[in-house]
Amino acid sequence: MEGCLVLEDGTAVGGAFFGARREAFGELVFNTNMTGYTEALTDPSYRGQILMMTYPLIGNYGVDPAWMESDEIQVTGFVVKEACATPSHPRSVMSVSEFLARHGIPGLQGADTRMLTTKIRSHGTMKAAVVPGGRDLAARAEAVRKMPHPDTRNLVGEVSCRTPIRYPGADKRTLVVVDCGVKQNIIREAQRFANVVRVPYDATADAILAHRPDGVILSNGPGDPAHPAILATTVRAARELATEVPLFGICLGHQILALAFGGRTFKLKFGHRGGNQPVKDLRTGRVHITSQNHGFAVDADSVSSSEFEISHRNLNDNTVEGLVHKELPIFSVQYHPEAHPGPWDNAYLFREFVDRLRGDASRAAATGGE
């Protein structure tokens, strides 16, 4: 079945449907990974977005549900140059088209993804829709323009758990993960060091402390960190927890910590999405290749004279990639130390957090990627 991707600026790019055959609306974003499409499709940080892969051939090794980072596909649509119909991998149980169809998500292949990526890099992310061919495309573009941006929704509330969930770990300590859209591999990494309690994004500080945590992780997640629903719940709880327990913010959690201490965030032109973002640790001088998936960033000027010091910078655009509190056992990174997909260079950060739980801040600051 013929389909079309329609952007809010009127651009229309033809292609062929795969997966579910239906319309979809979202913010069009691109990811530069060559692999890891299963993890990306199921990453809650993509909630409300149409995901486009820049690598031209996607689906070569199929899909194993064990690779999923949440219980469902989170994107609203999937755009690729070519989707492999005959995958080859010993663990593959279905093609990417079958995976999309099972979850009711439309895909579009044959699109000029190079042109679309260049457009987004030049003009910024745009609202878009995947629609069947033959429709009045001018009318569809007008409809896309009038649709509310996904960032106006409480996307975190859509992907967070509703009640606490417990995961047994390898140590007697307890870590609470505030679920703003947490990836499964963050849970798995945390389990290496402690028992884990996953709580809803809107859990109060008192409710979190009732679990007697040794530390709290503020997870990744979708959307605008300054959304009113997040400011009224997660940001407030983070500020109240700051003097009670060590905190570690990841991606959206990093932005939430900045907001909790009076910082500001802003929307990036086209975001950072992929596994090849170079980040410099300003404490050690080391450069790490990082996995990232975010459309907002922390305003450096808003935290440069605050209680935080900037610990990491992105070498592509100099945006803030990490913060360390000057007195309290609190730190955060904008990228994904758990990978899935992406490089494992930064898994040491989970160990660094555990060292802070033990009060060994000097060792934690010195590791920087041992």
N, C-alpha and C positions, 0 to 999 in steps of 0.2 A: 504494500500500500504506500502510495506516495505521501510524503509529509513535508512540512515546512517549519522553519524556525523564524519567528517574527519578533523583531526587536522594537523597543519603544520609539526609536528614531526612524522607523519605517523600513529598515533593512529587512529583506526576506531572503532566506537561504534554503534552497530545496534539498531534499534527501529522501531516504526511504525509512519507513517505520521498522523497528524491531522491538521486541518486548511487548508490552501492552499497546494496543492501538487506541489511543485516546488523547484528548487535549491535556496540556499541563501548563501551569504558569509559575514563574519564579524569577529570581535574580540570576542572570547568566554570569557564571564565574568559570575560570579555567584552572586546571591542575597540570603541572609539568612532569608528574611521575610517569615512568615507563611501565611500571607494574603497580600492584597494590590497589587495583580498581575495586575489588570486593570490599576491602577495608574502607576505601573512600566512599563508596556508595552507602555504606552502613554507618558512617561517622555522623553522630548527631550534630556536629558543628555545621553540616551542610543542610540542615533543616531549612526548607523554604527556598532552596536554590536549584537551578538547572546546572548540572555539572558538565563541563566540556573538557575532554582530555586533549592535550596538545600532541601527545605521541600518536602516530597515525594508525597503529593497529592494536586494538584492544580486545582482550578475551582469549588470547592464545593458549593460556593454561587453564581455562575454565573457571569454575567456582566450586569451592567446598564451603558449606555453611559454617564450618569450624573457623573460617577466616573472618567471619562477620564481627564487627565491633559494637553492634547493638542487635536487638531482636528483629529489626526490620530495615528495609532500605529507607534512607532519610531524605534523599534528593527527590525533587518533584519530576525531574526529567534528566536524560543522559544523552549527550551529543558526542559523537566520535566520527573520525574519518572513515574507519572500517571496523566492523565488529566481526571477529572470527566465529564462524559457524561450526568449525570442527576442531575444538580445543584438544590439547594433548597434555595430560599430567596424570600421574598415578593416583592422585587424590581428587581429581575433578569428578563431580557428580552431575554437572549440568553446564550448559553454555551460559554466557552472560545474557543472551536473549531470553533463555528459559528462566533465568534468575529474575530478570526484570518483570517478565510476564507473571511469574508466580506472585510477585508483590504488587502487581497492578501499576507498574511504572513504565511510561513510554520512553523509548529510545529513538534517536534519529541518527542514521549513518549516511555517509556520502556527502555530508556538509563540508564546506570549505573552512575547516577549523583553523588553518593558518591565517586566513583573512579575518576571521572572527576574533582570534586572539590578538592580532595587530590592532583591530578596532577597539577592543576593550583596553588594551594597554594605552592607546592614544586618548580615548574618550572616557574611560572608566567603565565600571560594571553597569549593566542596564537591566531593566525589567524585560522579560521576554516570554514567549509562549511557543510551545510545540503544538502545531495544529495540522489536521489533515489537509492535503493539497486540494486545490479547487475552490477554497474559501475566498471571500472578499478580503484580500490581505490588507488593503488600506483600512478597512473597518476593523480588522483584527488588531492592527497596530494602534489604532485609536483606543480600542478597548484595553490594550496592554498599558497604554499611557495613563488611563483613568484608574487602573487597579491600584489599590494601596500597596506600598512597598512592603515586602515581608518583614523588614526590620521594625515596622510599626506594631507587629504582633509580639506577644510574649512567647517567643520561640522556646525559651528555656523551660517555661511551664509546660510546653507540649512534649518535651522529651525527658523531663526529670521523672524519677520514680515517685510513687505516691506515698509509700510507707517505707520505713527502714528495712534494709536487707543486710543480712550478716554473711560474711565469708570467712571461713577458718583460715588462719595464716600459720607462718612458720615460727612465731615467737609469741610470748605472752603479752606483749604490748598491744595496744589498740589504736588504730588509725581510723578516724572518721573521714569519709569522702563526701563532701557536699556535691550532690549530683546536679550539675548544671547542664548535663548532656555528656556524662562521662563515657569514655571509650573503655571497652572491656580490658584492654591491655594495661590501662592505668590500675585497674583493680588487681590484675594478675601481678604487676610489679610491686604493688603495695603489699600483697599477700606474702611476698618473699621475706618481709621483715616484720609483719604484724598481723593480727586479726583485723579485719576490715568491717566497718559498719558504713553502709551507703545510706545517706539520708536525703530527703527532698531538698530542693534548692531553697525553699521558703521556711526551712526549719529555723527556729529561733536559737539564739546563743544558749539559752537555758536548756532547750531540748537537746542540743548537740553535747553540751557539757554533762548532761545526764548519762551519757554513754561512757563517761570517765575516760576520754581519749588522752593518749600521750601526745598526739599531734592531729592536726586537721589539714586535709588537702582540699583546696578549692579547685574544682575540675574545669576542663574545657567545656565549651558549649557554643550554641549558635547566637547570632543576632547582636543587638546593640547592648553593651554592658551598662549604658546609662538609661535603659528603658525604665520607666517608672516602677514597674513591677519588681525589677531587680534592685533598684535603689532602695525600695521600701522593705526588702526582705534580705537578700543575700549580702548586699553591701553593708546594711546596718548590722547584721549578725557578725560579719567579718571584723568590723570596728570594735564590737563588744568583746569578741574573742581574742583580740590582739594582745591584751594584757593577761590572758588566762592560759593560753596554750600555744605551742609553736604552730606556725602556719606556713603552708607551701602552696603557692598559686601556679596553676598551669593554664596557659593560653587565656581563655576568658577569665579564669581565676586570677591571673596576673593583673588583668585590667580591673577586676573587682577590688583587689587589694589597693591599687593606686587610687581608685575612687573613694575607698574607705578612709584614706588618709588625706583627702582633699585634692587629689590629682584630677586631671581631665583626660578624656579620650576623644579620638576623632576617627572618622571613616577614611580608610585608605582609598586611593584612586581605583586600584584593582586587586588589592590584597596580596597576601603571601600564601600560596597554596602549592605544595609540592615538597619533595624531599631533598632539595639542593640549595637551601638558603644558608649562606655563610654568616656565622655569628662569632664575634670576638668577645672572649671573656676578658674584661678590662682588668681583672685582678691578677690574672696569670699571663696574659698576652697570647694565650692559645686561641686558635680559630677552629670552630667546630662546624661541620656540615649538619644542618638540622632539618627536621621534618616540621612543616608548618601548615596551618589551615586557619586563617583569620582574616577578617575584613576591616577590623578596627585596631587601633594602636594607642599606646599611652603617649600623651603630650609631654615631651622631655622638659619643656620649660616649667610645667606644672609640678614636677617632682624634683627638679634639680636643687631647690632650696628647701625641700621638705625633710621629713624624718627618714626618707630613703636615700640611698645612693644608687646611681645607675651602674649595674654590674656587667651588663652585656649590651652590645650594639650590633645592629645588622650592617654588614659591610656593603650591601647593595644600596641601601637608602638611608643608612644611619639612624633608623628608628630604634626606639628603646626595646631591647629584647630580654632584659632582666633587671630586677630590683632587689636590693638587700637593705633591710632596716638597720639603722645605725646602732640601735641598742637592743631591740627585741629579737627573739629567734624567729624571724619572718623573712622569707625570700620568695621570689617568683621568677618564672621565665615565660616568655611569650610563645615559645616553641614547644614541641612535643617530645619530651625525653623518652617516652615509652615507644616511640616509632610506630610501627604498624599502620601504614607502611613507612619506610624510610630508614636512614642509618641509625645504628645503635650507639653512636658516639656519646650520647648524653644520658644513658641509663644510670651513670654514676650519680645523677642528681637525687635519685631516690635514696641512695646510700648517704649522700650529704645531708638529706633531711633527717635520716635516722641518727646521724652523728649529732645533729642539733638537738634531737630529743634527749640524747645522753649528756648534753651540755658541752660537747667537745667542738665548739665553734671554730677554734683555731685550726683543727684538722680539717673541718668541713670546708673552710675557706681556701685551704692549701691544696685540696685534691684536684679540683678543676679538670677532671677527666682522666683519672688514673686508670 
